[in-house]
Amino acid sequence: MGWTFFNAIGKPADILTREFTQTPSEQYPSEFKVIDQAMRGRTWYAVIQSTNQDGIVRVYGMVCLWTLRRGEFGYKEIAEECGPYQCEAPLRIVNLLDKHSIPSGYAAKWRQSVRDYHVRMKSKKDAKKRLKIDLNSTFQGV
């Protein structure tokens, strides 16, 4: 539930991709890889695929808040099942998750909040287009 800090060099997306990638070994037989990812400000959205030693594959969404503090990189990961508040993930992330799993509980609510966010942003964009005023207009009788 806390933050993880360490010394790291590189772009935040590259650092987080390394953190969530694991090649199977004798000690850690499960494999983890990032299928897709996107950065929005200081929030990283990712689709993670895990495969356990029995070959069972699980695909899920991950949200990471990140920061730089006193020369160290820090992040806090929040799986979609935990109901993250951040909902500005690109739709392609949610669409990819939907291809691999049927969400329930908090994951379903989070995916819907991402879709709702994009509907609101599209509505705002459309409203701005309708409100453009021609500054060269003249008013009769004035």
C-alpha positions as CSV (number, residue, x, y, z in Angstrom):
1,M,0.0,0.0,0.0
2,G,3.0,2.3,0.3
3,W,5.5,3.7,-2.2
4,T,8.6,2.0,-3.5
5,F,11.7,4.2,-3.9
6,F,15.1,3.4,-5.4
7,N,17.9,4.8,-7.5
8,A,17.2,4.5,-11.2
9,I,18.3,6.2,-14.4
10,G,16.1,6.4,-17.5
11,K,12.6,7.4,-18.6
12,P,9.9,6.6,-16.1
13,A,8.0,4.4,-18.6
14,D,11.1,2.3,-19.2
15,I,11.8,2.0,-15.5
16,L,8.3,0.8,-14.8
17,T,8.3,-1.6,-17.7
18,R,11.5,-3.1,-16.2
19,E,9.9,-3.3,-12.8
20,F,6.9,-5.2,-14.1
21,T,8.8,-7.6,-16.4
22,Q,10.1,-10.9,-15.0
23,T,11.7,-13.8,-16.9
24,P,10.9,-17.1,-15.3
25,S,13.7,-18.6,-13.2
26,E,14.1,-21.5,-10.8
27,Q,13.5,-19.2,-7.9
28,Y,10.7,-17.2,-9.5
29,P,8.9,-19.6,-12.0
30,S,6.2,-17.1,-13.1
31,E,6.7,-14.8,-16.1
32,F,5.4,-11.2,-16.2
33,K,5.5,-8.9,-19.2
34,V,4.0,-5.6,-20.2
35,I,1.8,-6.0,-23.3
36,D,1.0,-2.3,-23.7
37,Q,1.5,0.9,-21.7
38,A,0.9,4.6,-21.8
39,M,2.0,7.6,-19.7
40,R,-0.4,10.4,-18.8
41,G,1.4,13.0,-16.7
42,R,2.8,11.2,-13.6
43,T,0.5,8.2,-14.1
44,W,1.5,5.1,-16.0
45,Y,-1.2,2.7,-17.3
46,A,-0.3,-0.8,-18.4
47,V,-1.6,-4.1,-19.4
48,I,0.3,-6.9,-17.6
49,Q,0.4,-10.5,-18.6
50,S,1.4,-13.1,-16.1
51,T,2.0,-16.8,-16.8
52,N,2.5,-19.1,-13.8
53,Q,4.5,-22.3,-13.8
54,D,1.4,-24.3,-14.8
55,G,1.0,-22.2,-18.0
56,I,-2.1,-20.4,-16.7
57,V,-2.2,-16.9,-18.2
58,R,-3.8,-13.9,-16.5
59,V,-4.0,-10.4,-18.1
60,Y,-4.9,-7.4,-15.9
61,G,-4.6,-3.6,-15.8
62,M,-2.1,-1.8,-13.7
63,V,-2.0,1.9,-12.7
64,C,1.2,3.3,-11.3
65,L,1.6,6.8,-9.8
66,W,5.3,7.9,-10.0
67,T,7.5,10.6,-8.6
68,L,11.1,11.7,-8.3
69,R,12.2,12.6,-4.8
70,R,15.7,13.5,-3.6
71,G,17.2,11.8,-6.7
72,E,15.2,8.7,-6.3
73,F,12.5,7.2,-8.4
74,G,9.3,6.2,-6.6
75,Y,6.1,4.5,-7.6
76,K,2.9,3.2,-6.1
77,E,1.2,0.4,-8.1
78,I,-2.6,-0.1,-8.0
79,A,-4.1,-3.1,-9.8
80,E,-7.4,-2.5,-11.6
81,E,-9.0,-5.0,-9.1
82,C,-8.2,-2.4,-6.3
83,G,-10.3,0.3,-8.0
84,P,-7.8,3.0,-8.9
85,Y,-9.0,6.6,-8.9
86,Q,-7.0,7.6,-12.0
87,C,-9.1,7.0,-15.1
88,E,-7.2,8.8,-18.0
89,A,-5.9,5.6,-19.6
90,P,-6.2,5.5,-23.4
91,L,-9.2,3.5,-24.6
92,R,-6.8,1.1,-26.3
93,I,-5.6,-0.1,-22.9
94,V,-9.2,-0.9,-21.8
95,N,-10.1,-2.4,-25.1
96,L,-7.0,-4.7,-24.9
97,L,-8.0,-5.7,-21.4
98,D,-11.5,-6.5,-22.5
99,K,-10.1,-8.8,-25.2
100,H,-8.4,-10.9,-22.6
101,S,-10.8,-10.9,-19.6
102,I,-14.2,-10.1,-18.4
103,P,-13.9,-7.7,-15.5
104,S,-15.9,-7.9,-12.2
105,G,-16.1,-5.7,-9.1
106,Y,-13.6,-2.8,-8.9
107,A,-12.0,-3.8,-12.3
108,A,-15.3,-3.4,-14.1
109,K,-16.0,-0.1,-12.4
110,W,-12.5,1.2,-13.2
111,R,-12.8,0.2,-16.9
112,Q,-16.2,1.9,-17.1
113,S,-14.7,5.1,-15.4
114,V,-12.1,5.2,-18.2
115,R,-14.8,5.0,-20.8
116,D,-16.8,7.7,-19.0
117,Y,-13.8,9.9,-18.9
118,H,-13.3,9.7,-22.6
119,V,-17.0,10.4,-23.2
120,R,-16.7,13.6,-21.0
121,M,-13.6,14.7,-22.8
122,K,-15.2,14.2,-26.2
123,S,-18.3,16.2,-25.1
124,K,-16.1,19.0,-23.9
125,K,-14.2,19.0,-27.2
126,D,-17.4,19.1,-29.2
127,A,-18.8,21.9,-27.1
128,K,-15.7,24.0,-27.7
129,K,-16.1,23.5,-31.4
130,R,-19.7,24.7,-31.3
131,L,-18.7,27.8,-29.2
132,K,-16.0,29.1,-31.5
133,I,-16.8,32.7,-32.1
134,D,-15.9,34.5,-35.3
135,L,-14.0,37.5,-34.0
136,N,-14.4,39.3,-37.4
137,S,-18.2,39.5,-37.0
138,T,-19.8,42.9,-36.9
139,F,-23.0,43.7,-35.2
140,Q,-25.6,45.8,-37.0
141,G,-26.8,48.9,-35.2
142,V,-23.8,49.1,-32.9
